[in-house]
Amino acid sequence: MTDTADPSRLADPPSGRPPGVPLLARPIVVALACLVVLAGLGWVYLGLMVAGMASAGTPGGGMAGSAAAMGPGMGLFDLVTGGVPLDGFAKALADAICSPSFGHQAGFGVAGIATLAGMWAAMALAMMLPTAGPMILAYAEIAATAERRGEAVASPVALIAGYAGVWLLFALVAAALQAALTNAALLDPAMASASPLFSGAVFVGAGVYQFSPLKFACVTRCQRPFPFFLLRWSSATAAVFRLGVRQGLYCLGCCWAMMLVMFAVGVMNVVWMALLGVVMGAEKIAVTTRFSKAIGVVFLAIGAWMIGDAVVAHWPLARTG
């Protein structure tokens, strides 16, 4: 297929697939395999990290064998695991993932930042890659149609690599931000928020962003992947990689504020990771921006409640002082 392929031809219903095409050469199969494997590895990595931290406990925190200290809702993780500490190979693997023990340090070196970046990269794979599923499969469907006609296509791997590259860069920024917040005592040793006012401010900021023009522009692009690919179709791998980067930037513009909500609910709070992943995925398959606005209202309400509750809790002390 040439870079000037007629979009209307690509959108036509496919004809029968020529016999003898290897399964792993089929764009849709490759796309699905990448989505399942990479997102699955991300969740496994995060699960082992949470279990390892819960088993080790935090200094003076008394959380050994429990994940509840990592944020609201994490008691569900204890129910799933039964609160049983890791042992054997699983413990050794979790210790390797969590070393150096960045959650227990006051400062961060290069190794600590690298470990944090690895954690945020796993979060990006686990949370963001599934939300990009419709976009990636849209490309794979068009590529499969072209391939059935005997035309050259670039593998969906190039698209996924470009998309993931954007979020890997975000992981580095988020790791540096987490180190700064920890040094400022806004995150505790379990990587949960140490200040209700800080948590409330994060929710309010995320809620306000839900109503911004940039948010609407990005989420609208995320909701319509087919026109994007049809108008910019290319069979060159480098060009498809760049398309993945562009889609990653749209996704980043859509979802960065919701990703930072993890600082408010606990960076290692896998319950909220799953919840926010579902919300961001639902945003991208919606046909309007009403859902985004509704989420903004919810975030603003949560933030206002957190801030109000913190102020009321400290009001008697302020008055008697």
N, C-alpha and C positions, 0 to 999 in steps of 0.2 A: 504494500500500500504506500502511496506517495503522500507527502505532507499536504498536498492540495486535494486530497480525496473529497468527493462530494458527500456532505453530511447526510443527505437524503438516502444515498445508497447504503450508508452504514446503518441507518435506522431501519432498513427493510428487514422483514422476517428472514431468518437464516434458512438456507437450504440444508440438505442432509450433509453430515460430516463425512469427509472422505475416509475410507477405511484405513486402518493401520496407523492412525495418529496416536502416539504414546499418551497415556493418561496424564502424566506429569507435564506434558507439553501443552495441555489445554488451559487457556487463561483462567476460566472460572474455577477449575480444580486447584490451580496454583494459588489463586487469590484466597480461596477458602482455606487451603492448607496453611498459608502464611498467617491469616487472621487467627485461626484456632491455635496454632503452635506458639506464635509470639505472645498473644494475649494470655494463653495458658501458662507459659513460662513466667510471665510477669506476675500472675496471681500466685503461682507456686513460690516464687522468690519472696513475695510480700508475706505470704502465709508462714513460711519458715522464719522470716525475720521477726514477725510478731510473736510466734511461738518461742523463738529463742530469747527475745527480750523478756517475755512473760516468765520464762523458766529461770532466767538469770536474776530478775528483779532489778530494782534501782536502789542506789544507796539511800538508806533511811526511809525508803518508800514503802517497804513491806508488800511489794506487789509480786513476789516470787510465786509462780504458779497461777498468776491471774493477769488477764489483759484488761481488766476493767479500768485501770488507771490511765489507759491510753486515750480515753475520750468517751463521750456519750454514746451508748449503744454497744460498746465493746464487751459488755457482759454476754452478748450473744455469741461472741467468739469462744468464751469460756464454756458456754453450754454445748457448742459444737464439739469442742475438743475434750470436754469433761474436766478441764482444768488440770489434766495430767501433764507433768513436765516432760520435755523431750529427753530421750536417752539414745545411746548407741549412735548409729550412723546419722540419724536425723539431727541429733544434738551437735555432732561434729560439723555437719553441713551448716546448721544455723549459726554456730560459733564462727565459722569461716566467713559467712555472709555478713555477720554483725561486727567483725573485727576490722579496724579498731572500734571500740565501743563508743561510737560518737554520741550516743544518747546520754552518756554518763560523764561527759567531759565539759569543762568550763570553756576550753579553747579548742580551736580546730587547726590542724595542720593540713598539709597537702593530702595525706592519706585519709584524714577525716572527711575533707571536702569530696574526695573521690568516692568514698563510701556513700556519702549523702547523695552525690550525683547518681550513683548506681541505683540507689533506692528510688529517687525521683524518676529515673529512666524506666524502672520496673513499673512505677505508678502510671507513667505515660503509656506504656504498652498495655497494661491491664485496663486502664480507664478509657484512654482516648482511641486506641486502635479499633475496639469494637464499635465506637461511635462513627468511625470512618468506613465501616463495612458497606453501607449503601453506596458511598462514593467509589470505593475500590471495586465493588461488584458491577457498578455502572460501567466503569472502564473495561472490566473483564468481559462483560456482555458484548460491548461494541467490538472488542478485540476478537472475541470468538466468532462473531458474525463475519468479520473481515477474514479471519483465518479459514473459515469454511469456504470462502471464495478463492482460496489459494494465495491471498495477499499477505505480505510481510507485516508482522506486528511485533511490538516490543513487549517483553514479559511484564506482567503486573508487579513483579519484584522491583523493577525500576521505580514504579510509581510509589510503592510502599516505602522504599528506601528514601525517596525524597520527602515523603510525608513524615516518616519517623525521624529523619534528620532534624527537622524543625523542632520537634518535641525533645530531642536529645539536647539541643542547645538550650531549650527552656529548662531542662533538668539541671544544667550547670548553673543557670541564674537562680533557680529555686533553691539549690543547695547552698549557694553563697548567701542568699537571703535568710535561709534557716539558720545558718551559722551566726549571722548578725543578730537575729531575733533571740537566739539562745544566749549569746553574750550579753544581750540587753535584758535578760531574765524575763522575757515575755513567753518563753517556752520552758517547760520543766524537764527534768531528766527523762521522763517517759515520752517526750516530744509532744505533750499536750499543752494547751494554752494555760499560762499561769495567771492570766488576767481576764476576768469577764468583760471589762471595758474594752480590752484589745479584741476579744472575740466578737463583741458586738459591733465594733468599728469595722472589722473585716466583713461581717455580714452586710452592714449598711453600705459599705463601698461596693460590694458585689451586687447588691440590689440596685444601687444607682446606675451601675454600668449596664444593667439589663435594659435600661431605657435610652441608652446612648445611640447616636446615629451610627457609630462604628460597629456596635454590636449588631444592629439591624442589618447593616450592609454585609457583614461577615456571615451571619446566620442565614441570610437569604441566599448567598452564594453556596453555602453548605447544603441547603435544601434542594438545590437544582444542579446536580452534577452532570446530568446528560447533556444539556445545552453547552456546558463548559467544555466537555470533551469533544463534542461534535464540531464545535467551532474552532478548536485548537488541535485537531487530530494530527498525530505524527506517528510514523513507524520507527523513528530514531530513538534509541534507548536514552541518550542524553536529553533529548527533548521531553520524553515521558518523565524522566527524573525531575526535570524542571517543573513539569505540570504537578508532580507530587509535592514539590516544595511550595508551589503556589497554593495548592489545596491545604497544605499544612499551615501556611500563614493565615489563610481564611479561618481554619479551625482554631488556631491560636488566638486570633482576634475575637472569635466567638466565645471561647471557653477559658481563657487565662484567669479571669476573675473567679470563676467557679473552682478552678484548680487551687487557687490561693485560699479558698474557704477551708481547705484542709488544715491550715494554720490555726483556724478558730476551733475546729472540732477534734484536733489531734492528728498530727502528720501520719501516724501509723494506724489510724482508725479505719480498718478495712470495711467496716459496716457502712460508714459514710462514703468511702471510696466507691462501693457498689451502688449506693443510692445516687450519688452525684453522676456516676457513669450512666445510669439509667436515665436520669434527667437530661443530661447532655445528648444522649442518643435520641431521646424523644424530641428534643428541640430540632434535631436535624432531619427528622422524618415528618415534622409538622409542615403544613402548607401555608401557614401564616406566622406572624410574630406574636400572636396573642398568647401563646404558651410561654414565650420568653418574658413577656410582661407579667404574666401571672407568677412566674418564678421570682421575678424582681419584687413583686409585692410580698411574697412569702419571705424572702431574704430580709427585706426591710422590716417586716414585722418581727422576725426572729432577732435581728440586731437591736431593734428598739426595746424588745423585752429584756434582752441580756443587759443592755446599758441601764435601763430603768431598774431592773432587779439589783444590779450592783450599786447604783446610787442609793436606793432605798435601804439596802443592807448596811451601808456605811453612814447613813444619815444620822442615826442616834449618836454614833461616836463623834461625828462632826459637831452635832448640837451640844453635847455635853462637854466637848473640848473647848 
